[in-house]
Amino acid sequence: MLFNSYEFIFLFLPVTFAVYFWLNKKRLTQASKAWLVFASLFFYSWWNVIYLPLILGSILFNFAVGSTITKIQDSLSVKKGFSRKGLLTFGIVANLVLLAYFKYMDFFITNTNGVLETQWNLMHIVLPLGISFFTFTQIAYLVDAYRNEVKEMDYLNYTLFVTFFPHLLAGPILHHKEMMPQFDSIKSKVINYKNIAAGLFLFSIGLFKKVVIADTFAQWANAGFDNAQTLNMIEAWATSLSYTFQLYFDFSGYTDMALGVALLFNIRLPINFNSPYKALDIQDFWRRWHITLSRFLRDYIYIPLGGNRNGEFRTYSNLFTVFLVGGLWHGASWMFIIWGALHGSAIVIHRAWKSLGFTMNKYLAWFITFNFINITWIFFRAKDWDAAYKVLGAMSGVNGMMLDGGKTISSETSLWILGAFLVVLFLKNSMETLHSFQPNWRYLFLFLIFSLAGILNLMRLSEFLYFNF
C-alpha cells in the first residue's frame, strides 16, 4: 500500500488510528499493540501476501536469537558449546544470507556466468518490499542485545518495533532502545491533538513533495535516461538535475510522510534528512542525507572495523569499505558499486584534505560538492555503463550544445529546476518547519494547499524510489 494512494489516506489510516485509540481508551493496551501489528502486516501484505511468512519468520528468528543473547552469560554458554558472540555471528550471517538470496542471487549468477562462461539460469527472484530496511533494523537489534543495550524482551513489542507500518518499507532504520519506551509510554496511548495537527501538516508536505514535485521531475529524468537515444549537453544536464531533484523530493517526501503518520500515534521516528543539498563537503552531505543509514554504517560497520583507531591507512580503507557496502546495500548492480566507490574515494580525499589543514571558499566548496553528488547520482540511476555514459558524455559536450535539428529542454523544465534549487537551498526544511509549527490559520492554509494539490495528483500513482532498495 502506498502512502500516496486513496485507500491509504481515506481508509487504512483513519480506521487504524480510530481502532488503536479506541482500544487504548478502553485500557486494552496489549490489544491496541496487537491491532497495530495486525494493521502493519496488512499494510505490508497489500502488494503480495506471499512474502508475509518471510517477514514473520525473520521476526521470530531474530527475536529468539536476540532474547537468547540477552539471557545467557559467556561463562555458562561456553560449557554448553556456544557463546553470546557465536550467537551474534550466527544471527547476523543468517540475516545476510537471507538478504543475499533475495537481493543478490541473480546478480551473482549473472557475473558468475560472465566470468566462468557457465550457463546457470537466472532465478528471477522478486525482491520483497522493505527487506533491506527490516533486515538492517534487526541486525542492529542483535548487536544492541549483545552490547546489553536491550532493556526488555517481549515478543509483541518486538514485532511492533519491526513492523510499525510508517517505517516498514523505506525506513528510517530504527534502534530498539529509542522506540520501545515510546510504545510503552502512557502519553502515547492518549490522543494528542497537537501531534495530530503537526503530523497531518508534515504528511501534507511529504505528499506534495512526492506527487507534485518528485513525480514531475520523474517525467524528464525518465525521458533522458530511458527514452532518448542521444542527448545534447543542455538536455543531459537537465536529465541529471531532474533525477537529482526527483530522488531528493521522492525520498525526503516519503520520510516526511512516515514521520507525520507516526506522529499521529504519538511516536517520533528519527530524522532522516537535514537539507543535504546545502552540504559544503561530502562528509557534511552524509551527515544530512539518509541519516539513519549513515548512522547504521558508522555504528555497525565502520567502528567494528576499527574506525580511526589504527592509523591513517586503516582509517581510509575502513571508510572506503563502508561506502562500498553502502553502495551494494542499495541494489545488486555494478552501478551501485561504482557509486559507492566514488563516494568512498571522495570521503577519503576529503579526510586527507582536512588533515593537511587545507580550506576552501564555502561557495566553491558547495559548488564542487553539489556537482559531485549530481554526477554520481547518474551511476545510481543508470541501468548499465552505456546508459550512464550516454548522459555523462553528453554532459561533457561530446554531442554539442544542440543536436542538428534537435530540441533542447523546455522553459518549463528550466523553471522547475530553478525553483527546486531555490527550495532546497533557501527554504526551511520540513523538520525546521515542524519545530516552529503552531496549529493556527496560517499553517491550516498551507496544509490545505499542500493536501489538495497532493490529492488531486494521486491519479498518477507511482511507487517511492527507495521501495526498490
N, C-alpha and C positions, 0 to 999 in steps of 0.2 A: 504494500500500500504506500502510495506517495503522499508526502505532506501537502504537495500542490495538487490535490485532487478533491473533487466534490465529496466523495464518500468519506474521506478522512476529515475534512473540515466540518461537514454538516451532519455526519452520522457517527463515525467511530469516536472522535474526540469528545463530543458532548455526552454521548452515552457512557463512555469510560469515566469521564470526570464526574458525572452525576451519581453513578453507582458507587464509585470509590468513596466519595464524601458522605453518601447516604449510609454506607456500611460503617464508616468511622463515627458518624453521628449516633448510630446505634451501639457504639463501642465494640463493634465486631472488627477489631484491628487485624487479627490474623486473616479473617475473611476478606478484608479490604486489600491486604497484600496478595492473597491468593487471586483475587479478582484482577489486580494489576498485572500479575504474572500471566493469567489466562488471556487478558486483553493484549498483552505484549506478544505472546505466542501466536495469537490470532493475527495480529498485525504482521508478524514475521512470515506466517504461512500464507498470506494473501496471494503472493506470487506463485508459490509452488509448495504445497503441503508435503511433498516427498522429502524435503530437507528438514522437516520438523524433528524426526528422530535423530538427525545428525546433531543439532544444537542441544537437544535434551541429553543425548549420550555424552556429549562434550562436557556439559554442565555437571552431570552425575560423576563422571570420571575425575574431573578436576576438583570437585568438592571432596570426593573420597581421598584423593591424594593429599590435598591441602589440609584437611582435617587430621589425617594421619600424621603428617609432618608436625603439626602443632602439638600433638598429644604425646609423641614419643621423645625420649632422651637418647642422645648418642650412645651413652654407656649401656643402656638397656637394649637398644636396637642392634648394636653390633653383635651381641650374643645371639640374636635371632637371625643374623645373616644379612641385615640391611641397615642402612643409616639414613638420617634425615637428608644428607647431601645426595645419597644414592636415589632416594625417592624424588627429590627435586629434579635431579638429572633425568630420571625416568619420565617424570611428568612433562618436563619441557620438551624432551625428544619426542614423546608421543604427540604432543600438540603440533610440533613442527612437521612430523611425518604426515599428520592429517592435513595440515595446510599445504604441504608439498604435493601430496597426491592430487588434491582438487585443483590447486592453482598452477602447479609447475610440471605435472606429469607429461602433458603434450609437448611442452617446451623442451623437456629433457629428451623425449623420443625424437622430436624433430632434429635436435642438434646431434644426437647420437647417430641417427641415420645419415646426417650430412658428413660427420667425421669418419665413421666406420663403414659407410656405404651399406648399411643394413636396410632392411625393408619392413621394419616394425610398423604396424598400423597405429594411427592415432586413436586415442580413446574418446576424443570429442566430449570431454567432461564439462558439464555446465557448472560454472563457478557459483556455489551457494552465496546468496547475498550476505554481506556482513562478516564473512568468515575471517577475514584479516583482522577486523576490529574485535570480534568476540574472542578470537584466539589470543591476540596480544593482551587483551584485558585479563584473561585467565592466566596467562604466563606471568603477568605482573602480580596477580593474586598468589600464585605458588611461591614466587620469590619473596613476597611480603610475609607469607606464612613461615618460610624458612628463616627469615630475619626476626621472627617473633613480633611482627607488626600487625598481625591479625588478632583482634581482641575477642571476637565472638564467632562461634560456629553454629549456624542454623541454616538448614537446607533451604527453607522457604526464603529467608533473607538473601542467601547467596544467589538463588535462582532469580530473584527480583533484581539484584545487583547486576547480573549479567544481561538479563533480557529486557530491562526497563526500556520501553519502546522508543523514547526520544533519541537515545544514543545508539541504538542497537545496530543500525545498518551502515552508518558512516561516522561513528564517533560522536563526541570526543572519547578518547581512550581513558578509562576511569581507573582510579585506585579504590580498593575495597575500603580502606580506612577513612577516605574522605566522603564516601557515600553512605555507608551503613548508619552512622549516627543521625544522618538526615532522615532516613526512612523510619528510624525508631523514635525520632523526636515527637513529642506531643504536639508541638506547634505545627508540624507538617500534617497533622490529622484534621485540622480545622480550616475551613475556607478562609483564605486571606484575600480580601477584595483588592488591596493594593497590589499584591503579587499577581492577581488575575489581570488587572489593568496593565501592569508592566509586561506580563507575559504575552498578552494579546498584542500589545504595541510592538514588542520585539518580534513576534511571529509575523506581523504585517510587514515589517521592514524586510525580513528574510524572504517572505513571499514575493514582495516587489522586486527584490534583488534577483531572485531566481527567474520568475516568469516574464518579467518586463525587461530587465537589463541583460541577464546572462543568456536567455533564450534568443534575444535579439542579436547579440554578438555571435551566437552559435551559427546563425544563418551564414554570416560572412566567413567565419572560421571554417565551417564545413565546405563551403563553396571553394575556398582556396586550397584546403588540404585534400579534399576528396574528389571534387568535380573538375576543377580546372586542370587542363593538360600542361599549360605553361602559364607563368605569371611574369609581369614586368616588375620593376623594382618597387613602384608605389603599391601595386596590388599585393606584393609579397609582404611588405611592411604592414599593410592593413590587415592581412591574414594573420600574421604573427601577433600583432597587437590585439586583434579581435579575440584570439584564443587566450591571450594573457588576461584580458578582462573577463572573458567568459568564465574561465576557471576560477578567478578570484570571486566574482559575484555568485557563481554557482555554489562553490563550497562554503564561502562565508555566509551565503544566504541559507543553506541547509543548517549551518551551525547556529545561526540566529533563530531559526525556526525550532531547532531542537532545544536550545536553551529557553526559548519562550514557552514551549509546551511543558517542559519540566517545571518551569516556574509556576504554572497553573496548579501543579501538585505540591507547591512549596519546596521543590528540590532545585538546588543550584548546581548545575553542571559546570565543570571548569572551562574557563575561557580558552578558545582555540585560535583566535585571530586578534591581532592588535596592529592594524594598519601596516601590513607587511611591505607594501609598495612605497612606504616612506623610509625604508631602511637605507642607511648610509654605508653599509658594508654587508658582506654575505653572512657574517655571524649574526649581525643585527636582524637580518631577514629571517634566519632560522629561529630567532627568539620571538618572532612575531607571527610566522606562518605555521599553521598546524602545530600549535604549541604543545599539545599533549603527545603527539608523535615524537617531537624533538625531545620532550621530557623522558619518554619511554626509551628512546635510543641512547640518551645520556645515562640514565639510571641503570639500565639492564644490559647494555652492550659496552658503551664507552668506558664507564667506571670499572666494571668487572674485567675488561681487557687490560686495565692498568691506568687508564686515564692519562694524566700528565705527570705521573709519578716516577717514570723510568727513563727520563731523558727526552731530548727533543725528537730524535728519530722515532722512538717508540710512540711518542705523542702524535706525531704526524701520521704514522702508519695506522694508529688507532682511529684517528679522525677520518682518514680515507676509508678504512674498513666500515665504519659506522655509516657513511654516506652510500657506500656500495650496497650495504644491507638495506638502507632506506630506499634506494632505487629499486632493488629487486622486490622489496615488500609491495611496491605499487603494482607490480604485474610481471608476468612471465614473458619478457621481451628484451632483446638486446638494446632496444631504445631506452628502456628504463635503466638498464645497467650503465649505458653511456651517460644518461642524465645524472645518475648518482655519482659516477666517476668525475664528471665535470664539476659538480658541486663539492665533492670531496677534494678535488685539486684546488678549487677556489678557496676553500676554508683553510687548507694548508698554506697556500700563498699568503692569505690574509694574516694568518698567525705569524708567519715568518716576517712579513712586512711590519707588523706591530712590534715584534721582538727586537727589530732593528731600530725602533724608535721613529720610523717614518710617519708623517701625517699627510693629509690631503685636504684641499678645499672641500667643504661639505657639499657644494653644488656639483662639483666634478665627481665627488665620491658617490652621490646619489645617481648621477647620470651613468656612471660605469656600472654600478650595482644593478640599476633597473634594466639596462640593456643586456647585461649578462643574464639576468633572470628571464627576460623576454626571449632571448636567443635560445637558451637551454630548454625553455618550455616547448620549443619546436620538436626536440627529441622526445619529450614527454607525450606529445600529441601524435607524432607521425607513426604510421604503422610499420615502416621499414626505412632503411637508409635512403632509398631512392626518393621516397616521399619527403624525407627531411631535407635532402639535397635540393629538391625542386624549390622549396621555399627559401632555404639558406642561400642557394646560388642566386636566385632572383633578387634576394635582399642585397646581395653584394653588387648587383648591377650587371650580371652576365647576360641578361636578356634585355638590357636597356631600360630607360625610364618608362617607355611606352612601346608596345609591340606595334608593328606596321598594321594599320587598320584596326588596332586593338582598342580596348576601352579601359580606362583607369577607374578607380573606385568612385562611387557616387559622393555627392556633397553630404548626403545623409550619413554615410559611414564615417566621413571625416568629422562631422559634428558629434556623433556618438562617441568616437574615440577621444575627442577633445573634452567632451562632457565627463567621460569616465576618468580622465586624468584629473580634472578639477575635483571630482567627488573623492577619489582615493587619496589625493594629496592635501586637500584643504578643508574638507568637511570633517566633523567629528565622526568617529566610527561608532558602531552600534553600542558597544559597551560604554563608551564615554557618554553617549546619548542616554543610555539607561540609567547611569549614575545621577543624571540631572532630571530624570523623569518625575513628573508630578501629574496626578490624574486631574487635569484641568482641560479647559476648552481648546487650548492650543494643541495639546497632544491628541485630543479626541479628533480634531480636524485632520491632523496628519495621519492618524490611524485610519480614518475613513478614506482618505485619498489613497494610501498605500493598499488598503484592503480591497477597495473597489477596483483599482487598477489591476491588482493581482487576480481577483476572482473573475474579472471579465476576460482575462487572458488564460484561464485554466483550460480552455478548449484545445490549445496546442500543448497537450500533455507530453511531458518529457521527463526522463529519469535524471537524477543528480549524477554528475560525472563520477563522484567518489563511490557510488554504488558498484562501479566496475573494479574497484581496488580492494 
